Structures are given as C-alpha cells and as structure tokens.
Amino acid sequence: MQRDIEIAELRRLTQYIDDNFDYDFKNYAMSSFTRRVRRVIELYKFTSVEALIKKFKNDPSFFQEFVSEITVNVTEMFRDPTFWSSLRDEIIPDVIKEHRKISIWHAGCSSGEEVISMCILLKELDCLENATIVATDIDQSIINKAKKASFSAKNMELNKQNYERYGGKNDFLSYFVEDEGFFYIKPELIERVSFRVQDLVKGNPFSKFDLILCRNVMIYFNQTLQNEVLKKLHGSLFKYGNLAIGSKESLIWCDIANKFVVVNNEEKIYKKIKD
Amino acid sequence: MKSSFFHNKYKGIVIGGSAGSFKPITKLLADLPKDFPIPIFLCLHRLKHVRHGFIEALSIKSSKPILEPLDKEIVRPGMVYLAPANYHLCIELGNTMSLSTEGLVNNSRPAIDLTFKSAAYVYKEKLIGILFSGANKDGALGMKAIKDKGGVTIIQDPEESMMNTMPLSAKQVTEIDFCLEAEKITNFLLDLYKAYQK
C-alpha cells in the first residue's frame, strides 16, 4: 500500500476493534500506531485498512495476531545499565530495609528481558526470596514467549554487555543453560514470577506494589491515555511506592504529576507521595 | 537562488546525517544566530549505549540550546532537538514530539527516515529537509516524503561529503531542490533568517 493511511481510516479501524473486541487503540500515539498498522497491512499483503477490517469480520481469530504485530516488542536485558544500578544501590535496598519484602509489577513486560534482569538483580542482592513479581502484557503470545525465557545467542551478546556496564560481578551466562544456540534462564530464577495477560488500557488495578516498572510503554499512548494509565499505575502503588518509566518519558505533563516526587530524574524513577 | 524559497512560513527543519556529518552540522549550529526562529530536529546516527557526551559535543560551539526531547514534549520555536540515543524521534500532529523504541529502521535507531516522514506528514510544504554525509541509505525515503508533501529538499554536495552514499541515495529517489556545500547550506538558512526579520 503506497498511499498514506488517512486518520478517518484509522478511526474506522479502532472503532471496529472497540466494538467487536475488548481492546481500545483509539488513544494510541498517532505516528507509531499508524506505522504499526501499515506494517500489518504490508506483512499480510492487505490492500487497505478496509481490507484489514474485512479480515477481522471473516476471521475474528486473526485479531490476536494483529495484537501481536501492533505491539512493540523491542527490549533488552539491563537496558540503560545505570537505571538498573540505581535500583540495585538505592531503590530496592530501601524497600527491603523498610518492609523486608518487596512486590514488583512489570507493566508491559514484552518478552520478559526486564523481568529476568530484575530476578538476576534480586538474586545478587540476596533478596529474590523476599520478592513477589507480577509481569503483564497485552499480548498472549509474547507472554508465552516470556514464560519460555529462551534467547538467541545473538541477543545474549548485547544482554551480557549491558550486564557488564551495570557492574554485574558474576559470569552472566551462568544464569542460563545453553541448548542448540539458545540460552534458557535457569527456572529457579523466575519461579516467583507470575506472568499474566493484562491490558493497561482496559484492565483495572489488581493489586498493590512497592515498585512498578512501566518503561517505554506509555510512549505508545497519546497524552489522554497516558493520563488514564498513570491513574491506574498510581492506584496500584502503595503510598511511597516507586514508579519507573523510560529514560525519555516524563510525568510532568500528566494530570496527577503532583502525586509523585522525582527520586532520580536521570533514570526517571518517581515515588508516590499522595493517595 | 530561487527566491520563492525564502519566506517566513516554515514550521520546521529536519536535519539528518551519519558518518562524516558531525563536523559540518556542528559548524552549521555554530553559525546560526541565537534567535533563529524555526525549530530544528536533528536525527544523527550515534552509538546507542552512549547516552551522554554527544549533545555536549554538539553544544560546545552552538549558539543555540540543544535538547534531547522527552516523549510528548511540545515543540517550541527556536529550539534545536536531537533524537536521543536508541529512540526514534517523530513529530506528531498537535505540535508535539514522540519517541519510539520500535525496531531498527535501515539498521538505525534513531532512523532519519522516521523523523523525516513524520515531519513531512505534519508540516507538509512548511518543512525543509537537509541530509548530510553518511554511509548508508537512511534518510532517502524521508527526503522523498518531504518532496511529495511539497517541502524543500537540500543535500550536502556529494563531492564534498566525507561519505556520499546518504546524499546520493536521496538524489536517486526524489527531486532535490538544492545540492550545496555545507557552508552554502548555512548561507541558505541565514538568508531564510533574514526573511523572518522582515
């Protein structure tokens, strides 16, 4: 499809999805969402947005595939190494000191690289046993992938470099078992993680946490949706709980920004100070 | 030069570059007046794991403040925005910028094509696209998008470019309004600046 996708076409698509499936993409950020839709159209060789809608009508099961393709699943272990070292050196020890345990939610966990980073970090702090971890994503197939926790040798190179930049002292690969070019995380490391499908847009708060990681997720939402999702994240945090967003995201334009204080501006870690 | 290009209706300037572009772009930023009014969006290929230093290096000689925008940051006149390491930078309707961690495009993140295409969509004929030296084809389709929407396309003269693949690729896929040496590109923007003074 050569021509641009019109805003009206996108509206018809998101309206159809909202009417027929329990998903709401109406407030996703325009340019990235348009690119993702175009990508699906090209990948499956549809001729137009209308043809895509027709496919949903004829084959509703295609919708899950669409969700998988529309969501962005680019992630790394220990992405932004200094973020992880500040969790290790400041944020997590403070929570453990105060409560002796910690509950963590990875909101939008994708294929689980950050969950694994967290488990390794907690293991090295000797407090993995004190942690409850929930990892959620909108996409069932990526949750399955995260549970499987296998990584190609090619990706492991970057993950290992990040781990070293983070100041990891162990042999990184010792946390994995290698089998035919793939690296599997040792099961005992992630046995405390509960992986679930959950949509930040339609889903409601389901528990309270000491720490929520929602990094590079809200960048795919427009300001209206960012506001709504932030309210849910706020509602899912204990008072004085911590929220980490991507290093180039900000809460300053959100309605309830004043219910948080900045803990680390460089790494974009905030603390909830008001209910 | 064609005088029809010199008016004061431009909303944005997008600048892309890769290998060999750092020096001419630093020079360009140094030569622009502090109150140059059109927002500039820089998308330069850079090392993904070096979050710091690049903007400082670019800023040393620049008379203008250079910022790595945050997601959904509002575009302000007279600012220079630099695509952050490991993020794509896009211009959105409603005068804001957005960032994305989508996969590499042309083996790059930030990708020049994404910045240019999104800016072309938003600013249409009120956009100037400038592509400097570089060793791959990123930016070529972005320049085409700018031209297709009626914007102005400028490449650094391939003869002068340290790596000419990038400007040449743009030339192959779309009409280029101006093929200029780096210094002349600066002069073009200075002439434009005068149009804004009137």
Interface residues (C-beta under 8 A of the other chain):
Chain A: D4 A29 M30 S31 S32 R35 R36 V72 V74 T75 D80 Q161 N162 R165 N216 M218 I219 Y220 N222 Q223 Q226 G246 S247 K248 E249 S250 W253
Chain B: H49 R51 E68 P69 L70 D71 K72 E73 P84 Y87 C90 I91 E92 L93 T96 S98 L99 S100 T101 E102 G103 L114 S118 Y121
